Structure formats: structure tokens, C-alpha cells
Amino acid sequence: MGLKSIKKTVAAVSAVTIAAVSSASAFVTSAAPASEYLDYASALQYSLYIYDANMCGKDVSAKSALTWRGNCHTNDVFDFNGKKVDLTGGYHDAGDHIKFGLPAAYSAIVLEIAYDQFGDAFKQTKQDAHLKTILDRFADYFKKCAVYEGDEVVAFAYQVGTGGGDYDHGYWGAPEVQPDAYKVGSRGALFTSEDNPCTDIVAATAAALAFHYNNYGDANSLKAAKDLYNYAMKAETKAVSKVPQYSRWDADYWDYVSMASLQLNKATKTNDYDANVNPNVVGKMYTDFASNWDGIWPLVNLYNNVSKYYGSSTLNSMPIVKGNNLKWAEGDGFRFVMEWGSARMNASLQLTGLLYDKLNGTKDYTAWAKNQMDFIFGNNSQKQAFMVGYNYRDDVKYPKYPHHRAADGGTVSPGTWDTSTALPLIQNTQKNVLVGALVGGPEDPGKTQNSLITDTFRYTDSLNNYVGNEVAIDYSAAFVASLAALYLEYGAGGKVVDPPSRMAPGVKDTYVIDSSLVTTAATTSVITSTSSHKTAPATADTGVTAFIPVMGVLVVTTAAMFVLKKKADN
């Protein structure tokens, strides 16, 4: 989980999105009506930027699509039994700077599923290169975490950084300038051992790497997947990880073992891994809870049904998915699965339904998922959206103050955060727009698990709100995948106007939606406006960043409002 904020200078107004309404398109599978609350192409594009915001390592300045992120934690090199292990790279978990094996592997699995099942959405919106950059980074970091002796894995680094009130959770500021001077503990690394084998994390990582091979043909990922799988399954003791921040509720690891087995069957074109799919799936697959880092049985059940890919172990699991995993995917209100990260859990339930329809050739849950996504984008009684910086409609409120240290970009001056809680003392200031990030969502402690929100709800857009306003790499994973599925179903009008000039403040023109996708011109009126554009990440000298004024253009179309930002001259 993440923490609080610090001082902020200017919150760049308006993020930007894209549009031009199209009556027909060869790029979509349906002529179903588009949403009034989002443009599926631009929403999908923006949803990926959280991964740029959470990049860690020596190459962030070069690889991140955000101008306000720079290199950080470049000394993440640790000792394991006298061997130096380079653990630079990867992603920060949430609003803090810790790197966890889970939920990272879960996040990678779900994003790989997004490409595996809904890859055309990324290709048609020209976001496939961006997604591959993100997934390559996951895979490269996972390989670094495997410690070898000869040809065999002997340990796995499952965490970098410390939680609680220590160096990472106990610090509020930009990662680029996280200083030794404010250490309360130390930024260390945790490795598997005989008494803490982390079977769940290692198997999840093997599954993610096998997926990466199946999607992109990376032979090194397949080798690492096999090696990690063998390491996990040969251990005399198998058990879930002992990670205080991410301890699994049901002490089960067979879901990740099963998914790794299924993906390795596909990768090797054999049934060699069947033994670890069944009978272990049976008895566990009836969960009625949405997939998340703590359990992916709904996703296992869906993939376990595809016999053409996964061999003799497959079952007719669709009735189980429909009757149990999708038990709560119904009703006219917002499905409130749980308070912490409610939008994340809702998006995961959407994904389960959308995958069910895709693999089963049905439309049982597609319209329901669309309505749930509309709620997330502001179609609710409070006109409150939960994607940062999207600014699609002027009658909808969008989060401005997510619980995220890098976006807040605060200095490292003493007295800017509460050292006992690591929460910022200066509230509701944000230097950078964390564009596209999905915040936690509605919080209603009075509501029961798996209930419906049909009227008002509680939500506070505040840096200190780490329940409803934090972001995380796992929060956005199913969100990305569901947007991709909905784009293919409803995205006929979701195109972009003048890609090089329509980026949000702080976004490089690295991954743009091809202007050839524009099929119909919209009637527009143009109004000039001024915003602020952050040009560089925090530096060790000042801990703050420079801003330059940038003229923007507000384009009002028949579909909605969009903000177009001109590239800065310098």
C-alpha cells in the first residue's frame, strides 16, 4: 500500500482525451452504442500510464512515457549468500516505492491475458507497443529476481523495500530523491528460503513468464518460467508467502500453480504439466470472490476450459464460472465487492464476465460490464469518476489528489510529512497529473461485501485517503483488460484527433493513437486556455521541478469535451 503527500505546486488542469464520432468502423466487432461517459480508445490508452508512473530503476528517464518520472533506486543491488543480485528495474507497487513479488506477478498475468484475449484492441488503437514495453519490463525484472547456481534456481527475490514505518512506507516524497538521510530502517531485499518458500509468488511469476512467451515468443521468458516452476514444485515445503503487507487469506497457492501449469502446457505443446492442474483445481474453483492478487481461481477456471490450448486436464468449467465466479455480476447498481479498492474489484468482476462471454461465445455479461464501467467514469448519482486526469465531461468530477508519492512530487524537507504515519502534512496539492490511474473507488464501510451501490456513496479525493484514493499496479490491471474488451465491443466512435498534440500535461508523445483511425470529423468550436506542463522529474538538488506555461486548446464536440495540448517548443 502507499502513503501520503507533500507539497505541490500546480495541478495541471485537464488531461486529455480523444474523440470523433464514427458511425461504422472495420476495427470493432459490434455496432453497439458507445458510452456517453468515456471514449474507449483514449480510456484504454490512458489506463496504461500508471505503469510508466510506477517504473523503478536506472532507465526510467528513457523508458517512461511520463516526463516527470526519472531514474530512481539505482542501487537496488543486494547480497545473497555472497552473491550480488541486481534487482534494479521493475515497478513500485502502489503509492509507495516497495517492489512486491505479489501483486506484481498477478498484475503481469492479467495484462498478458488482456493481450492474449483482446489484443486487437491494443493493435487497433496503436497501444500494442506501449503494452509490450510494460510487459517486457515485468518479465525482465522477474528474471532478475531468480537466483541461480549453475542451471538451477536456488532462491527468488520476492520483495525489495520495507513496509510499515520504515524506509519506504516511512518516507513521503519523489522516488528520484529518496535520500539515505531519511532512512528509518533500510531498503533491503527478501529472498525465499526453506521455511518461507513463497510457492504462490514463485508460481505466479512462472505463470506470468510463460504467458509472456506465449504472447511474444520470448525464449528467455520460457526458460525462466520452467526454471521457477521446477524450483517451486521440487521444494520439500510448499507454502504461501509470509509477507505482512500481502498475506493471502486462504493460504492457498494452487491457483497460481495451476495457471503456470496451463500456460506451460501451451508453451511446450505438451500435457507434461497436467498433474499440477487437476485434481487441485477441483474443490477450489467454486469461489464467488472476484479475482485479485489474493486468488485467481476465476481466471484459472476460464483458461482451464480451453482444451485446444491446455491439454487433457481441461474441464467443462463454464457452468462453475457462471454459477459461482460470476454470482455477483448482476444488478443495476455498482457491484461493491469490498471497500478497499472497490473499483479494482469491480473491474476484475467485469473482466471475468467479459472473458466468459469471449470464450463461451455469449453476451451474458457484456452490457452489465459496460454499465459498471460507466459508473467508474462518472455515470452515478454523484457524477464522480475514478480515473485520474481523464476530464472527458465537464459535469463529472475526476480525482486530482491520488495517494501517490511520485505524482505528489514533494520535497524531502523535514516537517513535510508525519514521521509516525508517513502521511503528508500539506494536503491536496499535486505537482504531476497521474493521468489514467484508477483510484480505489467508493468506500462504504456500512455496506456488506458483494452489495450494490444504487444511490449515494462515500468517496474523498484526498492525498491522505489510502483506502479510496490510492492507486496500484494491480488496481489497474483488470481495468486495462476490461477497457480493451469493451473497446472491441463498443468502441466504434472512439478515435483520436491529431495525436501529436492531444497529450495530457506530462505525457510524452511516445505512444499515440494513429490518426488514420479517425473516420468522421466532428463539429468543433475552439477556445484557448492555459495550463501548466511539468517538464522534468524531481532532482536531488531541490526535490522540486520546473514548470513552463503551455497553451492548450479546448475542443467541444458533439460527443464531449477534450483538451488538446500543444507540444512545448523546448
N, C-alpha and C positions, 0 to 999 in steps of 0.2 A: 504494500500500500504506500501512498505517497504522503507528502506533507504540505506545508503551508507556503506563504509567500513573503514577499518583502517589498521593497519599494518599487514603484513602477513609474513610468514616465507618461507615455502616451499609449492609449489603447487604440490601435489602428482601427478606424471605423470601417466597417464594411469589408467583407471578404468577398467573394465574388462568385458569381456563378453564371450560368451559361444558358442560352436558350435559343429558340427559334422553333416555332411550332411546325411540325411536319404531319401531313395527313396520311402519308404512307411511306414506308421505308423497307428496303430489302434487308435491312440489318436486324430486324426484330422478328420474333416468332408469332406475334399477335398484334392485332389492330385494336386491342383493348384500350380504353380511355386512360390517358396519363393522369398523374396526380396534380392537384392544384397547389400542393404544398412542397413539391420538390421536382427538380429536373433530374431524372435518374442517371443521366450521363455525368453531369457535373457532381452530383452527390457521390457517385462511385469514385470519381477522380479525387475529390476532396477527402474521402474516407481513408485514403492511403497515407495521407501526410503525417498522421500520428507516428508512423514508423520512422519517418525522417526526423521528427522531433525527438524521438527516443533513442536515436543512434548513439553508440558509445565507441570510442576508440581513436586511433591515430589518423583515420581517413574521413572523419565526419565532414570536415570542410569540403572535401572533394565529392563525397557521395550523397550527402543530404540535399534534398530539394528545397530546403529552407535556408535563407540567407543568414538567419540569426542563430544557427547552430554551428559550433566549431568543434575541434578536436578536444577530447576530454579523457581523463583516466588513462593516460597513455603509459602509465607504469603498472598496469594490471598484469604483472608477471610474478608468479608465486612459486614457492618451493614445495615439491612433493618428494619426500624421501631422497633429498639431494639432487633432484632433477628440476630444472627451471621449466615452468609451464607458462607459456604466453597465453593469457586469457584476455588480451585486448580485443575489442570489437564487440559485436552483438548489440543488444538493446537493453536500455533501462526498463524496468518492469512497469512503472506507473508514473506517478508524480514525483517519485524519488529516483535514486541513482543505483539501486541494487539490481543485480542481474540474477534472476532465479531460473533454474532449470525447468521448473514448472512455476508459472504458466507459460514460459517461452515456448516449450515444445508443443503444448496444446495450441497456442496461437499459430505456430507454423503449420500444424496439421490442418487446422480449419482453413487457413489461407490456401494451402495446397488443394484442399477439397474445392474451394472456390474456383480455382483454375481448372481442376480436373473435371468438374461438372458444369461450370458456367464460364469456361474460358473464352467463348465467343464474345461475351460482354466486355472483357478486357481488350480483346483484339479490336473490336469494332469501335471502341472509344479511345483506342491508342494508349491504353494504360497497361498493356501487357509487358512492356519493357520496365515500367516502374515496379510492377508486381514482381517481376523476375529479380530486379535489383534487391528488393526487400527479402525475397525468399533465398536468394543466393547468400545474403548476409547471415540469415539464420543458419543455413547449412554450414557455412564456413566457420561460424563460431562454434556450432555443435561439434565439428570435427576437432577443433582446438581443445575442447573440453575432455576428449578421450585421451587418457594417458596410457601409452604403450610400453611394454617391454618386449622387444622383438616384434613379432607379428600379432601379439595378443594384447587386448585391453586389460589393464590391471587396476584402473581406477577411473572415475569420472568426476569432473568438477561440476557440482550441481548448484553452487551459489558463489557469487562474487559480491562483496559488500556486506554490511551488517545492518540488521534491523533494530528495533527497539529505539533507545535514545542514543545510539552510537553514531559513528562517523557519518553514515549515510542518512538514516532517519533523523539524526540529531542535528542536521545541517539544513538551512534553508538558503538557497542561492543557486546561481547558474553552475552547471557541472563543469564548464570550462575553467572556472576559477575556484573550484572546491579546494581549499587550502589545507596543508598539514597543520597550520596554526589553530584550526578549529576542530581538530580531532578530539573526540571524547573516548573513542576506542581506537580501532584501526580498520582500514579497508582490507579485509582478508579474503581468502578463498576456502571453501569447504569441499572436501572430496569424499567419495564413497569409501566405505570400509566394511569389514566383515559384520560388524554389529549395526551398520546403517547402509545396507546395500542400495537403497533407493531404487528398487526394482521398477516402480512406477515411472520415475523420471527417466531412467535409462531406456526402458521400453518405449516410452513416449518419444524420446529422441530418435530411437531406431525407426519408429514409425514415420516420423517427420522426414528423416533422411531417405527412407525407402520411397515415400511419396515424391520427394524431390527428384529421385532417379526416374520414377515412373512418369513424371510430368516433363522433365527437362533432359533426361538422358545423362545425368552427371554420374560417371562411373565411380568417382571417388566417394560420392554420397552413398552409393550402393555398398561399396566395401565397408565404409564406416558403419552403415546400418547393420550389416551382417555381424561385424565385429562386436558392436554394442549389444546386439541381440544375444549373441553367444555368451558374452560376459554376464548379462543379466540372468540367463537361464541356466548357466553352469554353476552359479553361486550356490553354496550349500544352504545358505539362508536367503530367503526371499521375503521382502517386506517393503511396505510403503516408506517413504522418506520421513525423517524426523526433522522437519523444518517448521519451527514455531509459527511463522507467518503463513505457511501453506501446508497445514497438516490435513490430510484427507479424512473426510468424515467416516467413510465406511471401511477404511483400512483395506482397500481392495486395489489390486494392480492388474487384474486380468483384463480389464477393458483395454488398457494400453498394450499389453502383451498380445491380445487378440488382434488389435488393429495393425500392430507391427507384423504379426504372422500373415495376415491377409495381404498386406502390401508387399511383403517379401515373396509370397506365393506368386503374386502378379509379376514382380520384378524378375524372378528366376524362371517363370513359366513352368513351375512345378507345384506339387502338393506337399513339399517337404516340411512345411510349417503347420500342417493341419493339426497336429497333436496339441498345439497350444491355442487352438481356436475352440474346438469342441473337445470335451463336454463343458469347458469352462464358461462358455457364453450362456449356456442353459442355466437358469436359476438366477442369473444376474441381469438378464436383459429386460426384465419387466419393470424397470424403474419408470416412474411417472415424472421424474425431475428433468429439467432441461439440461442438455449437455453444457459442460463448463470444464475448467481445468481439473475440477474435482471428480469428474466422471464423464465418460464419452460413450456410454452404452447405447444411446440412441443412434449415434453415428456408426458404431460397430454393427448394430443390427441392420442398418441400411446397407452398408457395404457387404455384410455377410450374406446378403440376399442375392448378390450378383454373381451367379455361378460361372458365367462366361469369363470372369476375371480371376476368381478366387478359389477355384478347385472344389474338391469333394466335400469340404467342410461346410459349404453354404447351406443355409436353411431357407424355408419359406417364412421369413421373419416379418413380412409386411403386416400381417394381422397383429403381431405383437407391437410393431411401431404404431399402428393406428389406434389400437385399443389401450396402450399403456404410455408409450413415449409421447404421443400426441393427445393424451387425455384432456389436457387443458387448452388445446389450441382451438378455442371456440369462444363465442360470446361477442357482444357488440362493444364492450369496453376494452381498455388496455389491460392485457393479462399481466398482473403483478405477481411475478413468481417469488421474489424475495426483495427485501428492502435494499440490501447492499448491491449496488449495480443492477437496479431493476431493468434499465433499458438494455443492458448487456444480456441479461437472461431472457428478456422478451425477444431480442434479435436472434438468440440461439434457438428458441422455440419456433420462430419464423423459419429459420434455416432447416430445422427438422421437417417441417411441413412442406417446404419448397423442394427439398430433396426427395421426400416421399412422392410428391407429385411427379417430379422429373423421372425417378427410377420406376415408378409404378404406372406411368402414362395416364395420370389422372389430373384433375383440377380441384381436388377436395379442399386444399388449404391456401391456394394462391390468392384468392380475393381476401381471405382473412389476413394473410401476411401483409398484403398491401394496406389494409386498414390499420394494422398495428404500426407499420412504418409511417403512415400519415400522422398518427398520433405523435410519434417520435419527432416528426418535423413540424409539429405545431397545430395539428388538427385536433384540438382538445379544448376544454372549457376555459382554460387559462391562456390560450394562444401562446404556449411555451414550447419551444423546440429544445432539443438536447444535443444538437451538433454545433460545435463552436464555429463562429465566423461564417456561417453559410449565408445569412442575410438575404434569403430568397424573397420574402414578403415583408412589406413594411408594417403589417398588422400583427406580426409574430415576433416574440422576444427570443433572442438567441443567446446562449451563455457567453459571458465576457470574461469571467474570472475563474477558470478551471483551476483545480488544485494541482498545480504542476510547477515545479521549481524552475525549470529551464524557460518556460513561457513567461513566468513572472520575471525572471531575469534579474533578481535582486542583487544588491551589492553584498560584500562579505563584511560590512561594518558591524562592530559589536552593537548589540541592542536592537537589531532589526528583526530578531526572532526570539521567541521564548525558548530558552535552552531546556526547560523542563518538559515541554511538549513539542518542541520544534515547529510550532505554528507561527506564522508571520504576525508581527505586531502592527504592521501597516496593511490595512485592508483594502480590497477592491481596487487594486492598481495592477496593471499588466502591461509590460513593455511590448510583448510579442503576441500576435494572434495565433493561437494554437489551432489553426484552421483545419476543419474536418474532423476533429476529435469528438468522439461520443462520450459525454459525461455520464455519471452514474444513473441519473434519471430520477423519477418521482420517488420520494421517500415517505412512506406512510406506516409508521410503526404500529398503528392501531389495526392495520389490515392483516388478515391472515395470509399465510402462504398460498400461492396459486388462486388469489382472489381477483376480482375485476375492479378497475377504476372506471367509473362511469360518470363521475361529476368532478368535484374539486379534489386537489391533491396538494401535498406539501412538497415544495422544492425551493432551495435557497441558492442563488447564484453568488457564491462566496468562496474566496480562497481557503477559508478555514473549514469548508464543508467537504470532508473527505469521504462521506458516505454517498451523497448525491451529486457531487461536483468534481470528483476525481476522475481521471482518465487512466487507461491502462492498455497495454498491447493486447491482452486477452479480451478486454471490453469491446474492442473494435473488430476483432477477427470475424465473428459471426455476422456482425453489422456489415462488413465489406461483402461477405459471401451472399447475404440476403439481398443487398442492393444489386449485386451482379445478376442474381436470379430475377429480380423484379425488373431490372433494365431489359432483359431479354423478353419479358412478358409485356411490359407497359411502356417501354422507352421510346416509342416511335417519335415523340416530339422532343426528345432530349438531346439536343445538339448544341454546338458551341458557336459563338460569334467571335471571329477574329482572335484565334487562340493566343498569339504572342502578346496581346495587350490586355487580356482579361484576368490575369492572375491576381490573387489576393496579396495584400502587403506582406512582404517577407517570403514570397514563394518565387523560386527561380523558374524560368521558362524552360524547364528541363523535360517535363512530361506534359505534352499538350494534346488536346483532342483535335484530330485532323479537321481542318476547315472544310474538307470535302464532304464531311458528314452533314453539313448544312444543306438542307433541301428546300427550305421555304423561308423567304425573307419575312421578317416581322415588321409591322409598322412601329416606328420608334420616335420618341422625342428626346432630345439630348439636353441635359443640364450639367454644367460643370460643377465640380465640388472639389474640396481639398481634403486630403487625408495625410497620414504620416506613414512613412515607409522605413522600416528598420533595415539598416544596411549591413551590419556586421555583428558577429557574436560578442559576448562579453569577453573582456581581456583581463589578464592578471593585474594590469596596471591600475585599472579603475573599477573593474567589476560592472561598468555600465557601458552603454552603447550609444552610438551616434544616430541621429535621425536626420533625414532630409525631407523637405516637403515634396510631395508628388501630386500632380494634378490628376484627378480621376474624372470619369465620365459616368453619369448615372443614366442608364438606358431603361426606359419604361416601355415594356412590350405588352401585347395583349395577354401574355401568359403571366408575367410577373415583373419584378424589378431586378435589375442586375447592375453590379458595379464593375466598371471596366477600368483597370489601372494601366496607365502608360508606363512603359519601361523607363527607368531613370536614365538620364543622359550619361551619368557617370557610373 
